[in-house]
Amino acid sequence: MRIDVGDHHFRDLVFDDQVAAWRGFPLMRTGFQIDVQTGILQSFSIANTVYGMHFSVRFPCLAVPSLANDLSVAHDHTSHQRIGIGPSQSEFCQFNGPLHILLHGVKGSRDKCDFWAVNGSEFKAQCKARLEGVMQKREITEVSRMLLEAFAEVDRKDILLHPDRPLQSEQKKKLLSALELIARGTPVQYVLGKVPFFGMDIHVGPQVLIPRPETEELLQLALERIGRAQNVLDVGTGSGILALGWKKKRPDSEVTGVDLSEEALGYARRNARENGCRVEFFSMDFLDAANWSRLPVCDLILSNPPYVPQRESEEMAPHVLQHEPHLALFVPDDDPLLFYRSLLEFARSGVQKGGNIALEMHPPCAEDVCKMFSDEGFSSDIVLDLSGKERFLFAEKNK
């Protein structure tokens, strides 16, 4: 491989742990020739020789292999892989890494090579290179757009109309940091710090679950089926999405949200402030019946409690298991109905006659939860989610 990089000396540039942190992308899989001819380089050529396939690149770009952080980049050993440092000079080096190529924009012979995108269009290409194999192509496109909107402060229209608008230095730092976190498995929602939910911007972090579409379905169904309620209780409120969503659509309701985690409630209170919702949040262990005297008698309980048996953690995606709070996800294998039983016991005296309960459930347990409420005199109904799973329980107290 021959790579001409103008007057920049290879070894003046590559000993930088930021370079080694990138994975790069396989030459033969990504249409390398097309990618590098989109205005990044002055010239590019490719040729087959007796030594194999050679590339020749000229402009302020550097091609380096993908390496672990603790590996050096090159030996001074003769090889058919060449790095040219001028039109008539070449230095023979043996790469220590797999033959992956990554382009880095450089300003001078000793600048850091940690970010080569200079505009939105090139950042999209960098996202593709960094995230290929981590997520699907369509997801990569959406992630690059979201990152540009969040950290380069451009909207969707600007991204489309002005793809060559230069990125500022501070924007590049934020984009690089965000891209690396995502490449290493951090959920995009945590990197961005907020997500849209029911027409609201909801702040999230590792102390709260990322809102799921199913929970938005639960809220929409509750608003349609129940209509109005004077006093509403959200048990296991987390970031506050159910409580805030109800309050936003039914501002006359008195809404309370409770959670064991004070850290989660910090997010809920912030979300209430920023979305103009007056909701009371406080910390309590709902599983301890001694705490129930602190709660008002209500007309409606909304809840998306922990419901995944611990044994199923092995089947969960790594980005969920490694980043989202287990306290909000899992229940003991030997008592998967733990929270539903407590909700039922509370409802005996804590929900008025004619009041309602709307719950999200683990589909394998749906029939058991429904029977439990029906046996206590509630009119219970299982509702499927949009994927056809038994996801929601709606129960009305008859006595």
Order of alpha helices (4+ residues) and beta strands (2+ residues): beta-alpha-alpha-beta-alpha-beta-beta-beta-beta-beta-beta-beta-beta-alpha-alpha-alpha-alpha-alpha-beta-beta-alpha-beta-alpha-beta-alpha-beta-beta-beta-alpha-beta-alpha-beta-alpha-beta-beta
